Amino acid sequence: MHEKYCFKTLDGDMEYLLNKYHRQDENYNPFARFDYHGYEYDSSTGLTDEEIIAGIDKIVAEFGNTPDYNNQILKARLVEYVLDNTRIDVNEHDYFVGIYTWGRVIKKVINKWSAQCYAKYVGEKKQVLDDFWASGTAWTWLDFDHTVPDWDSLLDLGWSGILERARRSYESKKADGTLTEKQEIFFTALEIEYTAILRIMERFVKYADTKANAKSTATKASLEHLRDGGAQDTYDALHMMYLYFMISESVDHYQVRSLGYGLDASLYPFYKKDIESGRYTKDEIAEFIAYFLQQFSCIENYWGQPFYLAGTNADGTTKVNELTHMILDVYYQMGIYNPKIQFKVCDRTPKDIVMKALDMVRNGVNSIVFVNEDIITKALMSRGITYEEACDSVISGCYEYKSKRGGIDISSIYIDGLKAVCFALSNGLDKTTGKQLGLKTGDPRSFDTFDKFYNAVRAQLGHINETCFTYNYEAERHVGEVNPSVLFSGTLAECAENLTDAIDGGVTNRTGTLFCGFASLVDATMAVYELVYERKVCTMDELLKALDANWEGYEKLRAKALNCKHKFGNNDRIADAYADAFHKFYAADLAGRRNAHGGTYGYELHSARAFIEQGKRIEATPDGRRAGEEMSKNVSPVPGADRKGITAAINSVTSMDMSLNDAGGCLDAMLHPSAVSGDDGLEAFYGILMTYVKQGGASIHVNVFNVDTLREAQKYPEKYRTLQVRVCGWNVLWNNLPKSEQDVYIMRAEAMV
C-alpha cells in the first residue's frame, strides 16, 4: 500500500535539519517558536537580531517624524531592512536556504499600531471586550494570520514577474492621469518589498557560489531561476513555496496557511514535466519533498503548518494524481506529525488513496483531517461563489475553507456558547469579573417553564454576538493601518491591477467567527431541562446552590447531571433537536451581516485552544462540569458524554446542516485499535468515514487509541517519544501535553473499553 523511496542524503543531514530553527539541546516552547535560533550562520553574511532590532528602532524614530510618514511605507522599509541585513545560509546539508532573522522582529511596531487602533477607534468600549476575554465569554482580536497567497502567480511569474505586473499597472494609471495618492503609496511600498526580495535572492545566489558541494550547486541554479522568473521544475516550485512562507510568516508578519493550491495539484505539472524529460527521477523528487516537509517539522509550530491534498474538479474528475500518493508515502516514511494534512474527500475520491490515508491514521499518523468536499461546495456557494470556484476551493488554517484569492480574515471572534447558559443562570452577572456582562433576562428561579430558560440562553448568546460584532467593527475598519499586506497583495492580480492593499479594500475580506463549547452549551441546557423541568430531580434554587458550591456537597446531584440521558453525541432525539436549534440560531444571527470591509462573518464550529483556555475562566455548569474544566471542542461531544459509539456521534453531528457553518466544523473521533485492525478493520474504517461524508459531515479526524497504551505512555514517557495526539486542529506529541490534558484522552479511551 505504501511505496518506499530511496533518500540518498536525508538521514545523514537530519542532525543539521533538526537544529536549523531551534537547538535540540535546549528547551523549546512551540507556542513561542519565533523566539529561537538554531545553529549559527556565517557572521559575514549579515547582522545579529539585536543589531537589526536597533536598526528598526532607528528607522521608526527617523521616519515617524517626517511628513511622509505612512504605515504602508514604514512597514515596507522595515521588511526591506530585515531582508537586506539578515544573515543567510546555503548549506551542504539542505536543499532550502536559511534566513537567520526569522522571529518577526517588526512585531513591536505591529503590536503598537494594533494598540493605537483600539485606543483610537474603539476607545472605552475596549474594556467590555477585555472583560469578555477575562471572563471566558469571548475573545476578539484583529487577525492577519490566515492568508493564502495566489500560488499560481508566484509559481508562474516569480518575484520579478509580480513586481513587473504591478509596475505596468502603475505606469498605465500614471499615464492616463487616474493614479491616486493612495495607489502611489501602495505601489511604492510594493516596489520596496519586492525589490528587497530580489536583492536577498541575489545575495543567496552569490553566497551559494562560494560553496563547493552538490546541494549548493543545485540550490544556486534554483535560486537563479526564481530570481529571474517563475519556477521551472518541481524543486523550484517547492523552493518558491518555502521562500514565500519564510518571508511572509517570519519577516512580513503574515502567516501562510496553505502550501500551494493543494500541494499535489500545484506541483503536479512540474513533476510530470520533470519525469517525462528525465530531469529528475521519482526518488529525487521524493527526496526534495522530504526536505521540504522536514522544514516545517523542524519549525515545530504548535498549531501545525497545514497543507491539503486531493480534491475533485467541477466536471467530477478527481485531482488525485501520482504526487498525492508520493506525498503521503514520503510523509509516512519520514514518521513526522508536522506539517498537518487536510485531505479532501467525497464519494468520488478514488478508494485506494483514501484507504492509504486511513491506514496511516490507524498506524499512528493522527495529523490527517478529512474534509468533505461536497459540504465545502455548498458552504461556499451560499456566500455567492460559483460552483466552479467552490469546487476549486482552498483549505486554510485548521479546517477553514475559502475560494482562491479569497482575501484575509480581518479579525477573529471566539464566542463561548457555554457562557450563555451561565449568564441565563445569573441574570447576566458574570461571576468571574463581578460585572454585568450579560443581559438581565430575569431571576432563573422565576422561570416556571423550560421555554423561559431556553429563550434566556438564546438571548444571552445573541447579546454576546452583538457586543463582539459591534465593538470590534470600528477596529476592523482600520485593520489596514495595523498591518499592511503589501507582500500578500502583490500576489493577487486584482490588487496589482487596482494598486490597492488587500487588507484595505483591495479584495473583500471576512471576519472569522468561531462558536466554541457547542456541545457543552447543548448538554448544560439539556441538564437544566431534565433535572429541573422534565424529571424534577431538583429545583432551580437547589441547582444554583450546587453550582455556586462547585458541586461540593452535591455529589449525588452532580452524578445525575453527568448521567443525564439527553447528551449531544448519542443520537438522542431531544438533545440533537436543541443542538440543531442552537446551530440554526447562530447561523441566522450571522446571515446577512456585513463586517467593516463589506465581507461576511464566517461561521465555524471550531474551538482551537479555547475549549481549554476559556474553560479555565468559566464557573461550574449544569452538565456536571466543575469550574475551570475544559469544554467540548469543535462540533464534538463533551468528553466522556459520547457513550454510544462513533455511529451515534456521527448521527448527532450530521443531524445538523453542516454547510451552514460556512467556514468549517470538525468532529473529533476516537476509535479503539481493534476496531480498525486488519483488512476488515480498514474496510470498516473506510465505511465510517464515508458514512460521515455521505450524511453531510464537514470534517473529521480520528485518534486511534488503546487506553492501556495511553496509561503506559503517561507512566513511561521515555518509551513513547513519537506517540501523536490530535488535539484540535493540529497534532502534538503525547509527551508535550500536560497531565490534565492527557487525563481527558485517557477518560475518553476508557469509554471505548
Wavefront OBJ file of the C-alpha trace (Angstrom):
o trace
v 0.000 0.000 0.000
v 2.861 2.386 0.812
v 5.782 2.830 -1.557
v 9.184 3.428 -0.003
v 11.599 5.856 -1.622
v 15.374 5.959 -1.595
v 16.562 9.085 0.203
v 20.234 9.407 -0.612
v 21.223 12.042 1.934
v 18.284 12.827 4.223
v 19.322 10.586 7.113
v 22.841 11.990 7.094
v 21.530 15.562 7.061
v 18.898 15.079 9.738
v 21.021 16.307 12.653
v 21.610 19.566 10.814
v 17.941 19.964 9.875
v 16.744 19.291 13.398
v 18.917 22.147 14.634
v 18.123 24.630 11.854
v 15.399 26.597 13.659
v 16.000 25.803 17.304
v 18.678 23.784 19.015
v 17.694 20.306 20.120
v 19.825 20.526 23.256
v 17.841 23.498 24.574
v 14.317 23.723 25.966
v 11.804 24.808 23.347
v 8.329 26.328 23.617
v 6.365 25.749 20.372
v 3.905 28.492 21.368
v 6.814 30.939 21.043
v 8.514 29.401 18.033
v 9.748 32.782 16.778
v 11.926 33.321 19.828
v 14.615 30.818 18.876
v 17.628 30.276 16.680
v 19.273 27.070 15.614
v 22.866 26.718 14.526
v 24.843 29.928 13.982
v 25.064 31.412 10.491
v 28.137 32.911 8.868
v 28.554 36.295 10.596
v 29.920 37.844 7.407
v 26.509 37.492 5.735
v 24.634 39.956 7.950
v 23.773 41.382 11.334
v 22.631 39.820 14.580
v 18.992 40.093 15.595
v 19.937 42.647 18.233
v 21.644 44.811 15.630
v 18.670 44.516 13.278
v 16.230 45.456 16.031
v 18.365 48.503 16.804
v 18.250 49.418 13.117
v 14.473 49.008 13.084
v 14.134 51.300 16.087
v 16.242 53.907 14.306
v 14.128 53.737 11.133
v 10.914 54.049 13.141
v 12.276 57.036 15.076
v 13.501 58.826 11.961
v 10.647 58.030 9.578
v 7.989 58.610 12.223
v 8.987 62.253 12.475
v 8.758 63.034 8.751
v 5.813 64.463 6.780
v 5.920 61.345 4.594
v 5.049 59.031 7.493
v 2.737 56.244 6.347
v 2.276 52.786 7.840
v 2.494 51.040 4.474
v 5.756 52.719 3.575
v 7.235 52.339 7.046
v 6.412 48.630 7.223
v 7.891 48.120 3.763
v 11.075 49.874 4.901
v 11.275 47.625 7.947
v 10.797 44.450 5.886
v 13.396 45.748 3.459
v 15.857 46.409 6.277
v 15.464 42.886 7.661
v 15.880 41.250 4.247
v 18.894 43.403 3.392
v 20.652 42.750 6.692
v 19.669 39.317 7.969
v 22.286 36.607 7.919
v 21.691 33.945 5.304
v 22.778 30.393 4.670
v 23.104 27.964 1.788
v 24.160 24.691 3.329
v 25.603 21.410 2.142
v 23.030 19.598 4.295
v 19.898 21.227 2.898
v 18.104 21.993 -0.354
v 16.418 25.040 1.181
v 18.098 28.296 2.128
v 18.294 29.753 5.621
v 17.060 33.153 6.848
v 18.549 33.809 10.271
v 16.267 36.630 11.431
v 13.008 34.706 11.260
v 11.473 35.889 14.529
v 9.037 38.585 13.368
v 11.313 41.328 14.670
v 8.910 44.003 13.400
v 6.202 42.701 15.759
v 6.801 45.503 18.278
v 5.720 48.016 15.658
v 2.685 45.953 14.586
v 1.615 45.495 18.220
v 1.936 49.241 18.804
v -0.228 50.006 15.773
v -2.818 47.486 16.965
v -2.995 49.082 20.413
v -3.299 52.524 18.840
v -6.112 51.295 16.609
v -8.187 50.009 19.528
v -7.449 53.095 21.633
v -8.406 55.483 18.848
v -11.362 53.768 17.240
v -12.824 51.505 19.938
v -11.914 53.602 22.960
v -13.742 52.898 26.198
v -15.708 50.068 24.590
v -12.457 48.082 24.541
v -12.951 47.496 28.284
v -16.014 45.369 27.570
v -14.025 43.251 25.121
v -11.283 42.923 27.745
v -13.894 41.834 30.306
v -15.285 39.307 27.842
v -11.765 37.948 27.429
v -11.082 37.759 31.181
v -14.401 36.046 31.882
v -14.123 33.480 29.089
v -17.193 34.957 27.371
v -15.487 35.723 24.072
v -12.134 36.540 22.539
v -11.712 39.139 19.827
v -8.655 40.429 18.027
v -7.579 41.820 14.692
v -6.386 38.924 12.595
v -3.718 38.821 9.922
v -2.594 35.271 10.366
v -4.767 33.377 7.893
v -3.594 34.171 4.388
v -3.185 32.033 1.301
v -1.322 33.853 -1.494
v -2.052 33.332 -5.155
v 0.289 30.404 -5.601
v -0.396 30.318 -9.321
v 1.012 33.835 -9.731
v 4.003 33.114 -7.516
v 4.939 29.924 -9.337
v 4.257 31.314 -12.805
v 5.573 34.889 -12.527
v 8.057 34.718 -9.685
v 9.092 37.765 -7.652
v 10.205 39.765 -10.669
v 7.069 38.986 -12.672
v 4.789 40.054 -9.829
v 6.691 43.320 -9.481
v 6.543 43.902 -13.227
v 2.784 43.256 -13.268
v 2.235 45.924 -10.617
v 4.654 48.266 -12.379
v 2.680 48.019 -15.619
v -0.482 48.957 -13.786
v 1.268 51.863 -12.096
v 2.678 53.227 -15.356
v -0.698 52.866 -17.068
v -2.557 54.776 -14.353
v 0.128 57.414 -14.208
v -0.010 57.881 -17.977
v -3.793 58.263 -18.142
v -3.935 60.538 -15.098
v -6.023 58.248 -12.888
v -3.314 57.429 -10.338
v -4.396 58.400 -6.820
v -2.149 59.270 -3.893
v -3.242 56.076 -2.134
v -2.297 53.978 -5.155
v 1.049 55.754 -5.383
v 1.783 54.860 -1.757
v 0.757 51.229 -2.259
v 2.957 50.794 -5.323
v 5.894 52.479 -3.594
v 5.565 50.048 -0.672
v 5.212 47.064 -3.004
v 8.241 48.100 -5.011
v 10.295 48.468 -1.818
v 9.405 44.984 -0.573
v 9.701 43.095 -3.856
v 12.982 44.718 -4.860
v 14.277 43.830 -1.391
v 13.266 40.219 -2.062
v 15.117 40.286 -5.378
v 18.194 41.599 -3.563
v 18.138 38.817 -0.984
v 17.712 36.337 -3.828
v 20.879 37.759 -5.375
v 22.625 37.511 -2.001
v 21.626 33.847 -1.807
v 22.977 33.211 -5.317
v 26.315 34.852 -4.567
v 26.654 33.038 -1.257
v 25.837 29.704 -2.901
v 28.606 30.430 -5.372
v 31.121 30.358 -2.504
v 30.191 26.764 -1.687
v 31.509 23.710 -3.487
v 29.086 20.845 -2.924
v 26.276 19.147 -4.796
v 23.391 20.656 -2.836
v 24.732 24.207 -3.052
v 25.150 23.848 -6.800
v 21.543 22.691 -7.156
v 20.368 25.390 -4.768
v 22.149 28.101 -6.738
v 20.520 27.035 -10.001
v 17.090 27.065 -8.371
v 17.702 30.486 -6.817
v 18.735 31.903 -10.170
v 15.522 30.607 -11.745
v 13.417 32.210 -9.010
v 15.404 35.435 -9.045
v 14.767 35.859 -12.749
v 11.242 34.481 -13.110
v 8.885 31.682 -12.181
v 9.525 28.092 -11.167
v 10.900 25.784 -13.868
v 10.778 22.415 -12.097
v 9.486 20.646 -9.002
v 12.411 21.721 -6.855
v 11.943 25.366 -7.904
v 8.245 25.181 -7.026
v 8.985 23.788 -3.564
v 11.715 26.386 -3.074
v 9.345 29.225 -4.009
v 6.731 27.938 -1.546
v 9.336 27.788 1.182
v 10.793 31.230 0.405
v 7.388 32.893 0.334
v 6.439 31.147 3.563
v 9.591 32.251 5.383
v 9.467 35.851 4.161
v 5.742 36.261 4.785
v 5.428 34.386 8.045
v 8.714 35.324 9.676
v 9.555 38.757 8.305
v 6.355 40.321 6.935
v 4.230 39.123 9.900
v 1.570 37.218 7.918
v 1.045 33.501 8.406
v 0.763 31.353 5.293
v -1.982 28.827 5.917
v -1.608 26.591 2.886
v 1.335 25.300 0.889
v 0.200 25.522 -2.700
v -3.308 25.218 -4.064
v -3.222 21.607 -2.966
v 0.417 20.609 -2.665
v -0.114 17.717 -5.057
v -2.051 19.812 -7.580
v 0.378 22.750 -7.595
v 3.423 20.512 -8.001
v 1.979 18.057 -10.498
v 2.643 19.996 -13.749
v 6.281 20.411 -12.731
v 6.540 16.784 -11.606
v 5.071 15.478 -14.854
v 7.453 17.596 -16.930
v 10.455 16.543 -14.822
v 9.697 12.833 -15.116
v 8.930 12.966 -18.837
v 12.096 14.961 -19.597
v 14.287 12.853 -17.322
v 15.347 15.930 -15.374
v 14.677 14.150 -12.074
v 13.810 10.620 -11.041
v 10.905 9.814 -8.742
v 13.328 9.146 -5.896
v 14.954 12.542 -6.402
v 11.613 14.341 -6.372
v 10.546 12.353 -3.317
v 13.716 13.498 -1.561
v 13.045 17.153 -2.425
v 9.580 16.736 -0.928
v 11.075 15.110 2.177
v 13.484 18.008 2.766
v 10.610 20.432 2.187
v 8.304 18.737 4.705
v 11.142 18.443 7.194
v 11.464 22.252 7.321
v 8.004 22.556 8.843
v 8.535 19.587 11.103
v 11.631 21.298 12.485
v 9.995 24.726 12.802
v 7.511 22.861 15.018
v 4.687 25.371 15.160
v 2.388 24.190 17.970
v -0.668 24.842 15.797
v 0.823 22.898 12.901
v 1.500 24.093 9.356
v -1.313 22.943 7.071
v -1.360 21.781 3.503
v -4.121 19.994 1.643
v -4.289 17.160 -0.862
v -6.715 15.559 -3.339
v -9.950 17.182 -4.457
v -12.379 16.940 -7.334
v -12.766 19.059 -10.460
v -16.026 20.744 -11.391
v -16.646 18.072 -14.032
v -16.441 15.334 -11.400
v -12.984 14.036 -12.283
v -10.500 13.588 -9.479
v -7.469 15.772 -8.767
v -5.727 12.801 -7.168
v -2.511 12.037 -9.042
v 0.829 10.283 -8.613
v 2.050 13.056 -6.344
v -0.887 12.615 -3.976
v 0.360 9.084 -3.361
v 4.009 10.120 -3.257
v 3.452 12.879 -0.694
v 1.527 10.546 1.615
v 4.157 7.838 1.203
v 7.034 10.231 1.900
v 5.235 11.674 4.929
v 4.586 8.189 6.307
v 8.146 7.063 5.628
v 9.522 10.091 7.487
v 7.398 9.483 10.593
v 6.621 13.181 11.147
v 3.482 14.835 12.550
v 4.006 18.376 11.312
v 3.023 19.786 8.829
v -0.571 18.650 9.171
v -2.523 17.262 6.236
v -6.023 18.219 5.177
v -7.415 15.562 2.860
v -10.329 16.494 0.597
v -12.726 13.578 0.299
v -16.101 12.777 -1.236
v -17.811 9.689 -2.604
v -15.968 10.259 -5.915
v -12.487 10.181 -4.377
v -10.575 7.072 -5.513
v -10.864 4.481 -2.777
v -7.219 3.418 -2.877
v -5.903 6.856 -1.870
v -8.464 7.154 0.920
v -7.501 3.696 2.197
v -3.836 4.717 2.144
v -4.588 7.783 4.274
v -6.751 5.765 6.676
v -4.029 3.140 7.010
v -1.651 5.924 8.048
v -4.124 7.141 10.675
v -4.652 3.702 12.179
v -0.872 3.307 12.378
v -0.385 6.452 14.424
v -0.312 9.294 11.874
v -3.027 11.328 13.549
v -2.143 14.538 11.707
v -4.637 13.922 8.890
v -8.073 15.530 8.865
v -10.640 14.522 6.243
v -12.674 17.429 4.822
v -15.905 16.828 2.934
v -15.712 18.462 -0.500
v -19.470 18.471 -1.031
v -20.023 20.442 2.164
v -17.276 22.890 1.160
v -19.017 23.446 -2.165
v -22.425 24.025 -0.581
v -20.977 26.326 2.081
v -19.010 28.466 -0.359
v -21.877 28.712 -2.813
v -24.042 30.091 -0.005
v -21.629 33.048 0.039
v -22.283 33.732 -3.638
v -19.300 31.831 -5.011
v -19.859 29.955 -8.254
v -19.895 26.171 -8.457
v -16.634 26.094 -10.399
v -14.900 28.338 -7.845
v -16.302 26.351 -4.929
v -15.024 23.081 -6.379
v -11.573 24.656 -6.680
v -11.592 25.830 -3.068
v -8.701 26.430 -0.707
v -8.451 24.873 2.751
v -6.614 27.178 5.119
v -5.919 27.215 8.826
v -7.194 24.132 10.631
v -10.376 23.345 8.672
v -11.445 26.696 7.183
v -12.249 26.998 3.513
v -12.367 29.847 1.047
v -12.132 30.488 -2.662
v -8.790 31.022 -4.340
v -7.548 34.581 -3.949
v -10.290 34.866 -1.339
v -8.918 37.634 0.833
v -7.940 37.790 4.503
v -9.730 37.128 7.773
v -9.530 40.639 9.221
v -10.464 39.650 12.758
v -11.166 36.568 14.844
v -14.029 36.268 17.307
v -14.252 33.230 19.577
v -17.743 33.076 21.100
v -18.180 30.795 24.119
v -21.609 29.227 23.859
v -21.466 27.759 27.365
v -21.194 31.250 28.852
v -24.694 31.989 27.557
v -26.010 29.319 29.952
v -24.019 30.851 32.815
v -25.478 34.287 32.113
v -29.012 32.859 31.907
v -28.478 31.348 35.374
v -27.090 34.585 36.870
v -29.347 37.197 35.292
v -26.371 38.345 33.241
v -23.949 38.882 36.131
v -20.505 37.470 35.387
v -19.159 35.598 38.402
v -15.534 35.850 37.266
v -15.302 39.639 36.981
v -18.293 40.590 39.119
v -19.601 42.744 36.265
v -22.927 42.814 34.457
v -21.639 41.458 31.148
v -24.792 39.649 30.092
v -28.385 40.755 29.655
v -30.793 40.956 32.560
v -33.016 38.111 31.447
v -34.571 37.601 34.872
v -34.007 35.543 38.008
v -33.938 31.940 36.761
v -35.806 30.841 39.905
v -38.803 32.660 38.446
v -38.755 30.629 35.234
v -41.769 28.376 35.654
v -41.252 26.721 32.267
v -38.205 25.480 30.424
v -39.130 27.697 27.475
v -38.320 30.762 29.534
v -34.907 29.434 30.460
v -34.172 28.301 26.904
v -35.083 31.685 25.472
v -32.943 33.404 28.103
v -29.974 31.335 26.873
v -30.724 32.336 23.288
v -30.987 35.987 24.267
v -27.648 35.832 26.102
v -25.983 34.162 23.119
v -27.317 36.837 20.783
v -26.137 39.558 23.170
v -22.595 38.150 23.261
v -22.545 38.077 19.471
v -23.905 41.580 19.064
v -21.479 43.062 21.583
v -18.443 41.493 19.943
v -19.501 42.378 16.417
v -20.461 45.956 17.269
v -17.446 46.815 19.388
v -14.923 45.147 17.100
v -16.386 46.750 13.966
v -14.526 50.036 14.343
v -11.178 48.294 14.806
v -11.869 46.175 11.727
v -12.410 49.282 9.622
v -8.854 50.350 10.297
v -7.044 46.994 10.273
v -5.162 48.157 7.177
v -3.382 50.676 9.363
v -2.237 47.941 11.728
v -0.533 45.513 9.380
v -0.467 46.414 5.682
v -0.419 43.303 3.492
v 1.704 44.523 0.587
v 3.619 41.253 0.113
v 0.421 39.187 0.037
v -1.455 41.765 -2.058
v 1.230 41.693 -4.705
v 0.363 38.080 -5.494
v -3.290 38.946 -6.223
v -3.992 40.167 -9.762
v -6.922 42.269 -8.535
v -4.751 44.156 -6.059
v -1.997 44.594 -8.637
v -4.470 45.976 -11.163
v -6.126 48.354 -8.683
v -2.920 49.115 -6.737
v -4.826 48.597 -3.508
v -3.833 46.685 -0.384
v -5.890 43.517 0.114
v -6.496 44.364 3.757
v -7.532 47.918 2.905
v -10.211 47.382 0.287
v -8.271 45.563 -2.422
v -10.461 42.489 -2.021
v -13.470 41.601 0.115
v -12.343 40.264 3.473
v -14.090 38.101 6.025
v -14.417 38.033 9.805
v -13.711 34.623 11.321
v -16.303 33.688 13.952
v -15.710 30.537 15.970
v -18.531 29.023 18.028
v -16.781 27.366 20.971
v -18.125 24.935 23.560
v -21.028 23.958 21.327
v -21.815 20.535 22.834
v -21.217 21.938 26.328
v -23.878 24.564 25.606
v -26.285 21.845 24.474
v -25.580 19.489 27.380
v -25.783 22.255 30.003
v -29.101 23.424 28.578
v -30.378 19.844 28.463
v -29.292 19.255 32.066
v -31.498 22.131 33.217
v -34.312 20.743 31.074
v -34.006 17.244 32.518
v -33.087 17.946 36.155
v -35.363 20.908 36.848
v -38.279 20.594 34.429
v -38.606 17.109 32.901
v -37.724 14.806 35.818
v -37.862 17.443 38.559
v -34.805 15.960 40.296
v -34.106 19.343 41.909
v -35.407 22.868 41.974
v -33.691 25.707 40.155
v -32.647 27.108 43.515
v -31.008 23.804 44.503
v -29.193 23.630 41.183
v -27.904 27.204 41.586
v -26.611 26.401 45.075
v -24.826 23.306 43.761
v -23.179 25.376 41.049
v -22.153 28.097 43.498
v -20.534 25.362 45.609
v -18.771 23.969 42.527
v -20.751 20.782 43.190
v -19.014 20.279 46.567
v -21.537 18.606 48.870
v -23.825 17.910 45.913
v -22.101 14.806 44.597
v -25.311 12.831 44.082
v -26.877 15.647 42.101
v -23.688 16.021 40.074
v -23.730 12.303 39.260
v -27.252 12.701 37.930
v -26.162 15.719 35.889
v -23.256 13.796 34.402
v -25.564 10.913 33.539
v -28.439 12.839 32.042
v -29.903 10.918 29.124
v -30.119 13.950 26.834
v -26.479 14.348 25.787
v -25.282 15.534 22.398
v -23.346 12.865 20.505
v -25.535 9.919 21.456
v -28.165 10.179 18.722
v -30.619 11.448 21.337
v -33.619 12.949 19.588
v -34.205 15.806 22.020
v -30.570 16.795 22.557
v -29.928 16.734 18.816
v -33.036 18.841 18.171
v -31.777 21.530 20.547
v -28.296 21.295 19.042
v -29.803 21.912 15.625
v -31.821 24.823 17.000
v -28.747 26.497 18.516
v -26.834 25.839 15.303
v -29.529 27.469 13.169
v -29.940 30.337 15.630
v -26.252 31.133 15.400
v -26.149 30.783 11.609
v -29.225 33.010 11.259
v -27.676 35.625 13.555
v -24.689 35.844 11.188
v -26.665 35.615 7.946
v -26.732 38.900 6.091
v -24.335 40.640 8.471
v -21.528 42.582 6.845
v -18.244 43.260 8.526
v -16.352 46.525 8.291
v -14.961 45.600 4.858
v -18.312 44.625 3.386
v -17.489 40.946 3.779
v -19.269 38.182 5.637
v -18.934 36.707 9.099
v -17.676 33.191 8.592
v -19.301 30.689 10.963
v -17.015 27.954 12.199
v -17.690 25.191 14.716
v -14.097 25.166 15.830
v -12.505 25.918 19.187
v -8.708 25.975 18.788
v -7.458 26.020 22.416
v -10.476 27.985 23.627
v -12.068 24.760 24.865
v -9.257 24.679 27.419
v -8.396 28.338 27.977
v -11.938 29.721 28.061
v -12.944 26.734 30.155
v -10.423 27.764 32.806
v -12.364 31.008 33.305
v -15.869 29.549 33.494
v -17.727 28.589 36.636
v -19.385 25.222 37.283
v -22.160 24.399 34.825
v -25.343 22.285 34.964
v -23.958 19.420 32.875
v -21.800 18.345 35.857
v -18.701 20.187 34.731
v -16.681 21.754 37.552
v -15.292 25.288 37.449
v -12.182 25.579 35.314
v -12.593 22.280 33.489
v -12.359 22.154 29.725
v -15.403 22.344 27.500
v -16.316 20.435 24.387
v -14.292 21.240 21.299
v -15.255 21.779 17.701
v -18.550 20.020 16.921
v -17.598 17.071 19.130
v -19.475 15.738 22.150
v -18.398 16.677 25.670
v -15.506 14.377 26.673
v -16.976 11.233 28.206
v -20.534 12.065 27.187
v -20.464 10.138 23.905
v -21.339 6.745 25.343
v -22.962 5.094 22.326
v -20.060 4.911 19.917
v -18.916 6.539 16.716
v -22.110 5.874 14.746
v -24.257 7.703 17.296
v -21.825 10.630 17.346
v -21.908 10.824 13.545
v -25.703 10.760 13.542
v -25.859 13.594 16.073
v -23.438 15.795 14.180
v -24.972 15.145 10.772
v -28.496 15.770 12.034
v -27.488 19.427 11.513
v -26.885 21.124 8.166
v -23.102 21.465 8.335
v -22.986 23.739 5.302
v -24.487 26.494 7.481
v -21.178 26.742 9.323
v -19.647 28.022 6.141
v -16.073 28.135 7.423
v -15.818 24.607 8.776
v -16.523 22.345 11.710
v -14.864 19.142 12.798
v -15.825 16.004 14.673
v -13.014 14.675 16.864
v -13.488 10.924 16.928
v -11.703 8.215 18.854
v -11.510 4.545 17.913
v -10.014 1.511 19.582
v -7.197 -0.130 17.557
v -9.107 -3.412 17.462
v -11.918 -1.726 15.538
v -9.662 -0.859 12.594
v -7.089 -3.664 12.568
v -6.533 -5.978 9.633
v -8.167 -5.824 6.217
v -11.673 -5.981 7.663
v -10.848 -3.218 10.098
v -9.577 -0.958 7.331
v -12.772 -1.569 5.359
v -14.768 -0.724 8.483
v -12.724 2.451 8.907
v -13.484 3.416 5.312
v -17.162 2.728 5.938
v -17.182 5.015 8.981
v -15.560 7.838 7.046
v -17.827 7.540 4.031
v -20.913 7.335 6.235
v -19.890 10.633 7.807
v -19.240 12.161 4.390
v -22.442 10.928 2.745
v -24.552 12.055 5.700
v -23.160 15.574 5.363
v -20.420 15.816 7.960
v -17.964 18.662 7.366
v -14.592 17.481 8.709
v -13.449 14.570 10.839
v -10.209 13.449 12.390
v -9.641 10.305 14.353
v -7.367 9.320 17.217
v -6.863 5.550 17.293
v -6.015 4.785 20.910
v -5.729 1.879 23.298
v -6.299 3.068 26.853
v -3.572 0.756 28.160
v -1.092 2.357 25.766
v -2.057 5.833 26.946
v -1.726 4.880 30.599
v 1.682 3.370 29.982
v 2.769 6.389 27.919
v 1.810 8.643 30.802
v 3.771 6.492 33.219
v 6.809 5.866 30.991
v 7.055 8.859 28.613
v 10.573 7.945 27.529
v 9.160 4.862 25.769
v 6.636 6.866 23.758
v 8.567 9.801 22.360
v 6.823 9.579 18.963
v 3.234 8.963 20.127
v 0.998 11.519 18.389
v -2.257 13.071 19.572
v -4.698 15.111 17.536
v -5.626 17.956 19.900
v -7.998 20.130 17.917
v -6.943 21.471 14.556
v -3.382 20.289 14.999
v -1.229 17.447 16.245
v 1.192 17.310 19.161
v 3.331 14.659 20.761
v 1.728 12.944 23.731
v 4.703 13.813 25.903
v 4.182 17.527 25.203
v 0.675 17.505 26.711
v 0.230 18.432 30.378
v -1.108 15.631 32.557
v -4.524 17.287 32.867
v -4.990 17.117 29.089
v -3.629 13.575 28.915
v -6.178 12.539 31.528
v -9.056 13.644 29.292
v -7.809 11.427 26.451
v -7.476 8.520 28.863
v -11.016 9.129 30.084
v -12.364 9.041 26.533
v -10.350 5.921 25.689
v -11.704 4.199 28.813
v -15.209 4.675 27.466
v -14.314 2.507 24.461
v -13.140 -0.469 26.513
l 1 2 3 4 5 6 7 8 9 10 11 12 13 14 15 16 17 18 19 20 21 22 23 24 25 26 27 28 29 30 31 32 33 34 35 36 37 38 39 40 41 42 43 44 45 46 47 48 49 50 51 52 53 54 55 56 57 58 59 60 61 62 63 64 65 66 67 68 69 70 71 72 73 74 75 76 77 78 79 80 81 82 83 84 85 86 87 88 89 90 91 92 93 94 95 96 97 98 99 100 101 102 103 104 105 106 107 108 109 110 111 112 113 114 115 116 117 118 119 120 121 122 123 124 125 126 127 128 129 130 131 132 133 134 135 136 137 138 139 140 141 142 143 144 145 146 147 148 149 150 151 152 153 154 155 156 157 158 159 160 161 162 163 164 165 166 167 168 169 170 171 172 173 174 175 176 177 178 179 180 181 182 183 184 185 186 187 188 189 190 191 192 193 194 195 196 197 198 199 200 201 202 203 204 205 206 207 208 209 210 211 212 213 214 215 216 217 218 219 220 221 222 223 224 225 226 227 228 229 230 231 232 233 234 235 236 237 238 239 240 241 242 243 244 245 246 247 248 249 250 251 252 253 254 255 256 257 258 259 260 261 262 263 264 265 266 267 268 269 270 271 272 273 274 275 276 277 278 279 280 281 282 283 284 285 286 287 288 289 290 291 292 293 294 295 296 297 298 299 300 301 302 303 304 305 306 307 308 309 310 311 312 313 314 315 316 317 318 319 320 321 322 323 324 325 326 327 328 329 330 331 332 333 334 335 336 337 338 339 340 341 342 343 344 345 346 347 348 349 350 351 352 353 354 355 356 357 358 359 360 361 362 363 364 365 366 367 368 369 370 371 372 373 374 375 376 377 378 379 380 381 382 383 384 385 386 387 388 389 390 391 392 393 394 395 396 397 398 399 400 401 402 403 404 405 406 407 408 409 410 411 412 413 414 415 416 417 418 419 420 421 422 423 424 425 426 427 428 429 430 431 432 433 434 435 436 437 438 439 440 441 442 443 444 445 446 447 448 449 450 451 452 453 454 455 456 457 458 459 460 461 462 463 464 465 466 467 468 469 470 471 472 473 474 475 476 477 478 479 480 481 482 483 484 485 486 487 488 489 490 491 492 493 494 495 496 497 498 499 500 501 502 503 504 505 506 507 508 509 510 511 512 513 514 515 516 517 518 519 520 521 522 523 524 525 526 527 528 529 530 531 532 533 534 535 536 537 538 539 540 541 542 543 544 545 546 547 548 549 550 551 552 553 554 555 556 557 558 559 560 561 562 563 564 565 566 567 568 569 570 571 572 573 574 575 576 577 578 579 580 581 582 583 584 585 586 587 588 589 590 591 592 593 594 595 596 597 598 599 600 601 602 603 604 605 606 607 608 609 610 611 612 613 614 615 616 617 618 619 620 621 622 623 624 625 626 627 628 629 630 631 632 633 634 635 636 637 638 639 640 641 642 643 644 645 646 647 648 649 650 651 652 653 654 655 656 657 658 659 660 661 662 663 664 665 666 667 668 669 670 671 672 673 674 675 676 677 678 679 680 681 682 683 684 685 686 687 688 689 690 691 692 693 694 695 696 697 698 699 700 701 702 703 704 705 706 707 708 709 710 711 712 713 714 715 716 717 718 719 720 721 722 723 724 725 726 727 728 729 730 731 732 733 734 735 736 737 738 739 740 741 742 743 744 745 746 747 748 749 750 751 752 753
